[in-house]
Amino acid sequence: MKKTLSFLAFLLYITTLPAQTATTAPDSVLFAGEKHFKNIRQLTFGGDNAEAYFSYDGKYITFQRTNPKEGLNCDQIFVGKVPAPGEKFTYKMISSGKGRTSCSYFLPDGKHIIYASTFKGADTCPPLPDRSKYGNKYIWPLYDSYDIYMSDLNGNIVKQLTTAKGYDAEGTLSPDGKKMIYCSDKDGDLDLYVMELATGKEKRITNTLGYDGGAWFSPDGKKIVWRASRPTTDEEVKEYKSFLAEGLVAPTHMEVWIADADGTNAKQITFLEQANWAPNFTPDGKHIIFCSNHEYARGFPFNMYLTDLNGKGLEKISRDKGFDAFPMFSPDGKKILFSSNRNNGGTHDTNLFIADWVE
């Protein structure tokens, strides 16, 4: 989700839930009912791999990875070439290994990426919040050392895009690569901002209390889709503001919203309750694919769903009994890339999968 606030925090949370076993569902790369997937292939094996996104030409992938067994104690950014049939997926680390990183995205030239990092705050991984202090509620940290940087594929940072004190992350780019949309709490709430990369000029485009993040432009650049929480009761507002003051947010109730690219004509398109997030447009711009746990009272598993721009015609796309999320279509619409707990041998590993998309 794009973009999570802290994917690692989510994974640590779900390790308190039972691992998928053969008694609940066979471990597999493809499950019954996943009619839109063909020639599915697992790209990574082990650790936590997520937020993987295609380059503009569809030939490369950038993603974030954590694996303590490899000395990766918090998310770092990697890039790899989409493998041909029979070819192994290989990848290299682009970020420095310092701090925590998140939310990488290619520029149209295929030679640069943007990503968020805390490395200027400290070389070490920023601490995770102690959930026991908050009734074991699932919460995300909003590290104020997060800023967004532009890097070449050799790991050289060529530009710092955000400089404000506070959380700046979750960046994606417009189809022409000239604008970045991202989430920031610089003005006291978690809102979306659109920045012109060439000039740094930007505009805040959401203004309603609550978390607005994980935004994407439509393929024609005319619309955006994102996830949002909207605290309404006095109790909800009090809790949201209290968490925000501590650099935290509890993303257990989010819905999918769309708007024009400048934030006007915003409307909520899901009313499913629980957590509906990681939305993205289909290549034709006529549908939204997103992740949700709305079918499950305990808040887990997460699967991917498809809907039209009015939230109608909801269709379940994935069937894993654990976690399916962060979907992205290749630019030509022929492939889908996502993260999943499937085929992890009963562990809590999350890996990348790619499949041909069948209409």
Secondary structure, DSSP 8 states (H G I E B T S, - for coil): ----S-HHHHHHHHTTS----TTTS---SS-TT-TTEEEEEE---SSEEEEEEE-TTSSEEEEEEEEGGGTEEEEEEEEEE---TT----EEE-S-SSS-EEEEEE-TTSSEEEEEE-TTT-SS------GGGGTT---EE--TT-EEEEEETTS-EEEE---SSS-EEEEEE-TTSSEEEEEE-TTSS-EEEEEETTT--EEE---SSS-EEEEEE-TTSSEEEEEE----SHHHHHHHHHHHHTTEE--SSBEEEEEETTS-S-EE-----SBEEEEEE-TTSSEEEEEE-TT-TTS--BEEEEEETTS-S-EE----SSBEEEEEE-TTSSEEEEEE-TTSTTS--BEEEEEEE--
